Amino acid sequence: MTMLPPARSAELPLLMRAAEILLSAATDERQVLARATDVLGDQFGYDMRYILLYDAERDELHVGAASGEHSDNDALPLYRAKADHGLTGACVRTRGVVNVGDVTRDPRYIAVVPACRSEICVPIVARDVVLG
């Protein structure tokens, strides 16, 4: 068993709660995605939360769920972007976390929400398949 560093061990209860919530809703994809965006706000404090799903056939990302600030934008459900563009595309391609503190300084950033100043993208991968 690997021990977490003290700073990271404080996050463990939050991660366990997030996993519990998601597992309880695992029979309904829409519910899982909605709960996941809620957890990101409730447990981690993110104002804007979007889960982008990866469509491998089209090599595109599209919004699977959104909550928080600006999630009521009518254009949001129609959003699609090629997976080789932007910060989210970099996340999909590298299968790694992309964390940008000031999006105005990163040429990969695609401005969708003018109020956005920072962004973190975390890949969703299951059985070596990128889901989002």
N, C-alpha and C positions, 0 to 999 in steps of 0.2 A: 504494500500500500504506500502510495506517495503522499507525503505530507505537504499541505499548502503553506506558502509563506504566510506569516501572521496578517499582513495587509490583505491578502486574498482570502484568508479563512473567514473574514467578516462577511464576505459576499456569499458564502456557501448557503446560509439559510434563504437568501433571496433566490438563488438559483434552484434550490430544492423546491421552494414554493412555486416558482415558475414551471418547473417540470411537473409538479403535481397538478397544477391547473390545466396544463396542456394535455396531460395523459387522461384526465377526467373527461375531456371533450374530444378525444381522439377519434370518435366515430363519425364526426361531421367536419369536413374540411373547412367550410365557412366559419363554423364555430371555433375551430382550432385557431384559425388565422385571426379572427376577431379577438379571442382571448389573449393571443400572443401580443397583439398591439396594445391591449389593455395592460398587460403585465409590464411592458416596456415603459409605460407611463406611470403606473401605480408603484412599481417596485424600483424602477431605475430613474424616474423623473424626466424622461424625454418628452418635450412638448409636441413634437411632430413625429409620428410613427407610421411607417409604411412598410408593408411586406411586399416585395416585388417577386413574382414567380417567374421562373425561366421556362420559356417555350423553346425546346431544343430544335424542333422542326423549323421554326422561323428564326432561330437564334436571336430571340427577343426577350425582353423583360416587360412584364405588365403588372399592374397593381392587383394584388390578391386581397389586400385588406389595408385599411387606413383608419387612424383615429387621432384625436388631438387637434391642435391648431391646423387650420386649412384643410382638414379632411372632408369638409362639406363642399369643396370645390366641385362643381358639376363636370369639369373636364378630367378630373382625377381617374374615374373608372375607364376612361378612353386612352389613358397614357400608355404608350408603347415605345420602347427604345431598343435599338440594336444592342446586343450584348458586348459589342466591342467599343462602345462609347461611354464616356463619363466615369464617375467614381464607382457606380454600381457595376458597370461593365468590367472595370479593373478587378473588382471583388470576385465576379464570376470567373474571369479568366485565370486569376491567380489562386482562386479558392482560399484566399486569405483576407483577414480583416483590413479594411482601408479606413483609417481614422485621420480626418483632416480638420485641424483646429480653425483654419481660416480659409474657407472655400474660394474667397476672392483671389487668393494667391496660388491656386492650383488650376492649371490650364485644362485639366480633365473634367472639371466641374461643369455640369450643364444646369443653368439656372432655371428651375421650375417654380420654386417658391421664393420670391424676392426677399422675404424676411430671413431666409436661412443664412446662417453665418458659419456653422460648422456641421460636419456630417460624419457619421460612422456607419460603415457598411459591413455586415457580417454575413458570410456565405451560409446557406442552408444546404448541407450535403448529407445524403443518406445512401449508404452502400455504394460509395464512390460515384454517386450521380448527383449533379448539381440540381437542386430543386428551386433555388431562388437566392 
